[in-house]
């Protein structure tokens, strides 16, 4: 049995102040236009199946089949949602987060769950660049 634990306690979802849906209307106004169709589909699915804490534990293969996506498309969609700070994810456990405040973004830190590949590459490039500057004559 999968142990369900809240990944980001500070970002538990709460019903929106206006409207009746579990999906905050701010998602459509502030985030949807920057996401691919696959990322939006994954977000809405995760929001629909999550428990009261935003947690779900569908396997990647099951998600891909249910959403009609290839595995690479599913992984790309999840990376988009992680990059936009809309979900937290660890092996077989996903938490739909409360929407970040406008202009704010939670940074993934070591030990705080996986980082999107793009963030890892950006940090590696920055380290490499600073190392080259220090070793230049």
Buried (B, 14 or more C-beta within 10 A) or exposed (E): EEEEEBBBEEBBBEEBEEEEEBBBEBBEEBBEEEBEEBBBBBBBBBBEBBEEBBBBBBEBEEBBEEBEBEEEBBBBBBBBBBBBBBBBBEEEBBBBBBBBEEEEEEEBEEEEBBBBEEBEEEEEEEEEEEEEEEEEE
